Amino acid sequence: MTQGRRDESRTVIPGRWSVTAVFFLNGILLCSYLVRIPSLKAGQHLDEGQLGLVGMLFGASALVTMQFVGAIVARVGTAWVIRFGLFLMPIVLVVTGLRAGLPVFLAGIVMLAAVHGTLDVAMNSQAVAVERLAGRPILSGCHAAWSVSAVVASLIGGGMVALGVDPAPDFAVVGVAVVIGGLLVGRRLVDVAVDKTKKQRTGWSSGWNDTVVRLGLTGFALMLGEGAALGWGAIFLHESRGASLAVASTALTAYTGFQTIGRLRGDRLKIRYGAHTMFRIGALVAVIGFAIALASPRPVVSVAGFAIFGFGASSLIPMTYSAAGHVGGDGPEAAVFVSRFTTFTYSGVLLGPALIGTVAQLIGLSWTLTALLPVLVLLAAVSLPRSGVPHSTGGEASASRPREAQSEIAPA
């Protein structure tokens, strides 16, 4: 039995490492921008209100663009969209770093968000396609690569700031590296074979059904919890628990660090226990960790609570992405369902921190964060759709799937 599991772990899954690399490259690009936001703010002479509007513009551009990705994928496939995105996004990133005036900066932000939104949907759809080809989960590992890239980007950006390097040359160096990486991995991507004789439902109104909406609301709630940890965890420790700024900042490190660890093991755990069991256990662990973080009067214990929270919640978003993609079936329509689901998650990212801040002004931050606990408890009752969600081993899945299904995804 042990030898069988070792053999399974060595099985080469076509396209797995290439799509994982895409997640890493995308994370490097976006997080390089996020790390340098203070520098961009100073360079463009923006105040806090204007910077907030820039953030809203970024989110709106990404959300609108996502609605059209399904139609694009139906025409050219996910692999071509990813290749184009990994080439264009570095160029647009450099534009945002130029000190060429506010109009150029805003145009760069709109384009950066649009390309990122397109790439986000395409790479998650690509990962779903690889899952279907392999008959086993890979999305948790892909999202782990994105988490690792955030750490790498923060280290690179912090070093550039320390050296006094302006954003534009910083972005240029990162961009060249990503373009080279994109050329290397782009050839090894797999793609959904587009059936030109079949009418694909990829319009504006397609992809909306009860299952996707339910998964979308789940994703919104998960991103609300993540926004609470990342955006307000350190503030909570400093203002409500009297922690020093140094200790308070470790809440974010603990959350993201253990989130990454959990995602690195998430796919194996999903294979072993199944998506439904793992989702519910993960949600319960997240609730316990968040409750510890809020209830403990000792900052160190609260930091440990945020670490448990991050570990428990680590694979919940990847599993819901996977479920949303597999609801869409085998063809390009899967990208439509992923784009609809991503609309909810991005809304959670954009609205979550602001919503928490607004409510905190009325009832206090501690009570506001505590009010999120019932939301996380409800997540433990969520049942992922059983149809099309791979959770068994690759060998079992390959044996059980018909030959026609195995041939629907081919190297691009």
Phi, psi and omega in degrees: 000316180295318180297322179298318179294324178295319179296321179296322182293338180269355181299130179278120179260115181304127176084355185294308186286332178292316180288329174297320177296325178298316177301318179297314181295319177299317179296321178300315181295307184294316183289333174297321176294314183297321181296327184265010179304316177302320178294319178295321178300314180292319183293327180265002179056050181263145171268180185298320180296317179295322178295322177298321177294325176297318177298319177294322178296319178300310182296317181296319179297316180295316182296317180294315182298322182303331184291344183255356185295322180304316180294322179294314180298323180299332181272319189239346181091159184292324185298317180292323178297317180295315180301314180295319180296319180289343174272318186280322186299318176300323180294314180295325178300318178297321179301320180295336181272352180286145174264065185251016179105160184297318180302317179295319179298313181294321176297320177297319179297315180299314181292319179300315180295319181296315180291320179297317179298318178296314181293323180300311179294316184295318183287326175291324176293321176299318179296321177297320178297319178294320175303315182294321178295317184276335184073022179210154185287145174222351190294328179297319177295323177297315179291332174296320178298322177296319179297318178296320180297328178296320178294315180298315181296321179294323178292316179295313180298319178297321177294320178296320178297316180297328179276355180078023180279132178292159181302319185301306178295326175302309181295327180295317179297313179298318183297317179299316179298319181290320178300316178297315178298320179296322178294325181288317185272339185299327182287343185256007178286147172261163184215155175283126178289118183280124178270106183291339182276349182255133178283117182271136178274091184233017181284179182302323185269356182279162176084000178259111173217177186299321182295314181294320179296318179295316176296322179296318177295325175297315178297321177299315180295321179296318180289332174296316177295320179294321177297325178296318181289313185282321185270334188233352182300311181293321178296319178300313181295320183287314187272327184259338181242001175070021180286149175293163180299324180295314180292319182299323182292340180288347176299316179294317179297318180296316181297307184292324180297311181285335173297316179297316179301316180297320181291328178295332179257356189299317183295319179296318179294324178294321177297319186285317188251345183092151185296320187291314178296315182295321180299314183292318178295317179300318179296320179293319177297320178298317178299314180299314181297316180295322179296319177297316181300323183276328188273331186286134176280349182263123183303322182297319178293322178298320177299318177299323177298318178295326176296315178296320177302311180297321180293315181294321183275356191303316185259003184292314178295313176303322180291324178287325173301314180299313180299317180297319180293319183286338174298329183283355178090198188272335190265197181299342179299337178302324179295327178295315181293322177296320180295321178294317178297317181297332176303318179292316183294319178295324176298321177296320178296318184284314187272333186304299181302319179294320179297316178298317180296321180295313180293324180298329177294334182270316187239359181096151184293319182300312180292325179295313179294324178296327180293343178281342182301313177300327178297316179292326177297319180297330179298329180295341180268357182291136177248115179290146178299132186284330185289123171083002179266107184288135176215356179267181181286161182298321181295316181296317182295319181294325181288329185273341183272143178293157182300326181296321182292326182290338184264002184281343179244125184228157176304139181278000000 
